Amino acid sequence: MSEETVPLTAGAGQPKGLLQQMEELMAALNADLSALDADLQGAGGSGRGVGEVEAG
């Protein structure tokens, strides 16, 4: 996972609002999780979903 800093100013030098910062962070997190999911799917997982327990 990459560690990136999120600038606190918008393009025109105006400070971003908290909501905008949170939306950008959530979008970055979603992209990271999607990439991780694709990696796991490509690795030939067991076919079980997250949180599922194998019956035994």
DSSP file (Angstrom, degrees, kcal/mol; ACC not computed):
  #  RESIDUE AA STRUCTURE BP1 BP2  ACC     N-H-->O    O-->H-N    N-H-->O    O-->H-N    TCO  KAPPA ALPHA  PHI   PSI    X-CA   Y-CA   Z-CA
    1    1 A M              0   0    0      0, 0.0     2,-0.3     0, 0.0    31,-0.0   0.000 360.0 360.0 360.0 139.6    0.0    0.0    0.0
    2    2 A S        -     0   0    0      1,-0.0     2,-0.7     2,-0.0    30,-0.0  -0.637 360.0-141.6 -89.9 145.6    1.3    3.4   -0.8
    3    3 A E        +     0   0    0     -2,-0.3     2,-0.4     2,-0.0    -1,-0.0  -0.927  29.5 171.8-106.4 115.3    1.6    6.2    1.7
    4    4 A E        -     0   0    0     -2,-0.7     2,-0.4     2,-0.0    -2,-0.0  -0.934  29.2-128.2-124.2 145.9    0.7    9.5    0.2
    5    5 A T        -     0   0    0     -2,-0.4    -2,-0.0     1,-0.0     0, 0.0  -0.739  19.2-137.0 -90.6 142.6    0.1   12.8    1.8
    6    6 A V        -     0   0    0     -2,-0.4    15,-0.0     2,-0.0    19,-0.0  -0.877  21.7-126.1 -99.1 118.3   -3.1   14.7    1.0
    7    7 A P        -     0   0    0      0, 0.0     9,-0.0     0, 0.0    -1,-0.0  -0.334   8.3-143.3 -63.7 145.5   -2.5   18.4    0.4
    8    8 A L  S    S+     0   0    0      7,-0.1     8,-1.7     2,-0.1     2,-0.4   0.380  76.3  71.0 -91.9   4.5   -4.6   20.6    2.6
    9    9 A T  B    S-A   15   0A   0      6,-0.2     2,-0.0     2,-0.0     5,-0.0  -0.930  74.3-130.2-123.2 148.0   -5.1   23.3   -0.1
   10   10 A A    >   -     0   0    0      4,-3.7     3,-2.1    -2,-0.4    -2,-0.1  -0.199  47.1 -81.1 -81.1-179.3   -7.2   23.2   -3.3
   11   11 A G  T 3  S+     0   0    0      1,-0.3    -1,-0.1     2,-0.1    -2,-0.0   0.825 129.7  48.6 -56.0 -36.7   -5.8   24.2   -6.7
   12   12 A A  T 3  S-     0   0    0      2,-0.1    -1,-0.3     1,-0.0    -2,-0.0   0.273 123.2 -99.6 -90.9  12.7   -6.3   28.0   -6.1
   13   13 A G  S <  S+     0   0    0     -3,-2.1    -2,-0.1     1,-0.3    -1,-0.0   0.555  79.9 137.2  84.2   6.2   -4.6   27.9   -2.7
   14   14 A Q        -     0   0    0      1,-0.1    -4,-3.7    -5,-0.0    -1,-0.3  -0.673  61.4-105.7 -86.7 141.4   -7.9   27.8   -0.8
   15   15 A P  B     -A    9   0A   0      0, 0.0    -6,-0.2     0, 0.0     2,-0.2  -0.384  35.2-120.6 -65.6 142.1   -8.2   25.4    2.1
   16   16 A K        -     0   0    0     -8,-1.7     2,-0.1     1,-0.1    -8,-0.0  -0.489  24.8-114.0 -79.1 151.7  -10.2   22.3    1.5
   17   17 A G     >  -     0   0    0     -2,-0.2     4,-2.1     1,-0.1     5,-0.2  -0.467  25.3-113.0 -78.8 159.0  -13.3   21.6    3.6
   18   18 A L  H  > S+     0   0    0      1,-0.2     4,-2.6     2,-0.2     5,-0.2   0.882 116.8  55.0 -59.9 -39.9  -13.3   18.6    5.9
   19   19 A L  H  > S+     0   0    0      1,-0.2     4,-2.4     2,-0.2    -1,-0.2   0.915 107.9  48.6 -61.9 -43.4  -16.0   16.9    3.8
   20   20 A Q  H  > S+     0   0    0      2,-0.2     4,-2.2     1,-0.2    -1,-0.2   0.906 111.5  49.8 -64.1 -41.4  -13.9   17.2    0.6
   21   21 A Q  H  X S+     0   0    0     -4,-2.1     4,-2.4     1,-0.2    -2,-0.2   0.919 111.6  48.6 -61.7 -43.6  -10.8   15.8    2.4
   22   22 A M  H  X S+     0   0    0     -4,-2.6     4,-2.6     1,-0.2    -2,-0.2   0.887 109.6  52.2 -65.9 -38.7  -12.9   12.9    3.7
   23   23 A E  H  X S+     0   0    0     -4,-2.4     4,-2.2     2,-0.2    -1,-0.2   0.909 111.0  47.5 -62.9 -41.5  -14.4   12.2    0.2
   24   24 A E  H  X S+     0   0    0     -4,-2.2     4,-2.2     2,-0.2    -2,-0.2   0.907 112.6  48.6 -66.8 -41.4  -10.9   12.1   -1.3
   25   25 A L  H  X S+     0   0    0     -4,-2.4     4,-2.5     2,-0.2    -2,-0.2   0.906 111.7  49.5 -64.7 -40.9   -9.6    9.8    1.4
   26   26 A M  H  X S+     0   0    0     -4,-2.6     4,-2.6     2,-0.2    -2,-0.2   0.886 110.2  51.0 -65.6 -37.9  -12.6    7.5    1.0
   27   27 A A  H  X S+     0   0    0     -4,-2.2     4,-2.1     2,-0.2    -2,-0.2   0.908 111.6  47.4 -64.7 -41.4  -12.1    7.4   -2.8
   28   28 A A  H  X S+     0   0    0     -4,-2.2     4,-2.3     2,-0.2    -2,-0.2   0.908 112.8  49.0 -65.8 -41.7   -8.4    6.5   -2.3
   29   29 A L  H  X S+     0   0    0     -4,-2.5     4,-2.7     2,-0.2    -2,-0.2   0.913 110.2  51.2 -63.2 -43.1   -9.3    3.8    0.2
   30   30 A N  H  X S+     0   0    0     -4,-2.6     4,-2.3     1,-0.2    -1,-0.2   0.898 110.1  49.4 -61.5 -41.3  -11.9    2.4   -2.1
   31   31 A A  H  X S+     0   0    0     -4,-2.1     4,-2.3     2,-0.2    -1,-0.2   0.910 111.5  49.1 -64.9 -41.9   -9.4    2.3   -5.0
   32   32 A D  H  X S+     0   0    0     -4,-2.3     4,-2.3     1,-0.2    -2,-0.2   0.916 112.4  47.7 -63.0 -43.2   -6.8    0.5   -2.7
   33   33 A L  H  X S+     0   0    0     -4,-2.7     4,-2.6     2,-0.2    -2,-0.2   0.876 110.5  51.8 -67.1 -36.9   -9.4   -2.0   -1.6
   34   34 A S  H  X S+     0   0    0     -4,-2.3     4,-2.3     2,-0.2    -1,-0.2   0.910 110.8  48.0 -64.5 -41.7  -10.5   -2.7   -5.2
   35   35 A A  H  X S+     0   0    0     -4,-2.3     4,-2.3     2,-0.2    -2,-0.2   0.902 112.2  49.4 -65.5 -40.6   -6.9   -3.3   -6.2
   36   36 A L  H  X S+     0   0    0     -4,-2.3     4,-2.6     2,-0.2    -2,-0.2   0.912 110.3  50.7 -63.9 -42.5   -6.4   -5.6   -3.2
   37   37 A D  H  X S+     0   0    0     -4,-2.6     4,-2.7     1,-0.2    -2,-0.2   0.913 110.2  49.4 -61.2 -43.3   -9.6   -7.5   -4.1
   38   38 A A  H  X S+     0   0    0     -4,-2.3     4,-2.2     2,-0.2    -1,-0.2   0.899 111.0  50.2 -63.4 -40.3   -8.4   -7.9   -7.7
   39   39 A D  H  X S+     0   0    0     -4,-2.3     4,-1.1     2,-0.2    -2,-0.2   0.923 112.7  46.4 -62.7 -44.2   -5.0   -9.2   -6.5
   40   40 A L  H  <>S+     0   0    0     -4,-2.6     5,-0.7     1,-0.2     3,-0.3   0.895 112.1  49.9 -67.6 -39.5   -6.7  -11.7   -4.2
   41   41 A Q  H ><5S+     0   0    0     -4,-2.7     3,-1.2     1,-0.2     4,-0.3   0.896 111.3  49.8 -64.3 -39.0   -9.1  -12.9   -6.9
   42   42 A G  H 3<5S+     0   0    0     -4,-2.2    -1,-0.2     1,-0.2    -2,-0.2   0.706  99.7  66.3 -72.3 -19.9   -6.2  -13.3   -9.3
   43   43 A A  T 3<5S-     0   0    0     -4,-1.1    -1,-0.2    -3,-0.3    -2,-0.2   0.439 117.1-108.4 -82.5   1.8   -4.2  -15.3   -6.7
   44   44 A G  T < 5 -     0   0    0     -3,-1.2    -3,-0.2    -4,-0.2    -2,-0.1   0.978  44.5-160.4  72.7  57.3   -6.8  -18.1   -6.9
   45   45 A G      < -     0   0    0     -5,-0.7    -4,-0.0    -4,-0.3    -5,-0.0  -0.002  32.9 -97.6 -63.1 175.3   -8.5  -17.7   -3.5
   46   46 A S        -     0   0    0      2,-0.1    -1,-0.1     1,-0.1     3,-0.1   0.581  53.2-112.9 -74.8 -10.5  -10.5  -20.4   -1.9
   47   47 A G  S    S+     0   0    0      1,-0.4     2,-0.2    -6,-0.0    -1,-0.1   0.351  77.0 126.5  93.3  -7.0  -13.8  -19.0   -3.2
   48   48 A R        -     0   0    0      1,-0.1    -1,-0.4     4,-0.1    -2,-0.1  -0.596  57.7-124.0 -83.6 147.7  -15.0  -18.1    0.3
   49   49 A G    >   -     0   0    0     -2,-0.2     3,-1.6     1,-0.2     2,-0.2  -0.310  42.5 -72.4 -81.3 171.6  -16.1  -14.5    1.0
   50   50 A V  T 3  S+     0   0    0      1,-0.3    -1,-0.2    -2,-0.1     3,-0.1  -0.455 120.6  14.5 -65.0 130.6  -14.7  -12.3    3.7
   51   51 A G  T 3  S+     0   0    0      1,-0.3    -1,-0.3    -2,-0.2     2,-0.2   0.310  92.6 130.4  89.0  -9.8  -15.9  -13.4    7.1
   52   52 A E    <   -     0   0    0     -3,-1.6     2,-0.4     1,-0.0    -1,-0.3  -0.558  47.1-145.2 -80.0 143.7  -17.1  -16.8    6.0
   53   53 A V        -     0   0    0     -2,-0.2     2,-0.3    -3,-0.1    -4,-0.1  -0.893  17.3-116.1-112.2 137.3  -16.0  -19.8    8.0
   54   54 A E        -     0   0    0     -2,-0.4     2,-0.2     1,-0.1    -6,-0.0  -0.537  32.6-120.8 -71.5 130.4  -15.2  -23.2    6.5
   55   55 A A              0   0    0     -2,-0.3    -1,-0.1     1,-0.1     0, 0.0  -0.476 360.0 360.0 -70.0 139.2  -17.6  -25.9    7.8
   56   56 A G              0   0    0     -2,-0.2    -1,-0.1    -3,-0.0    -2,-0.0   0.518 360.0 360.0-151.2 360.0  -15.8  -28.6    9.5
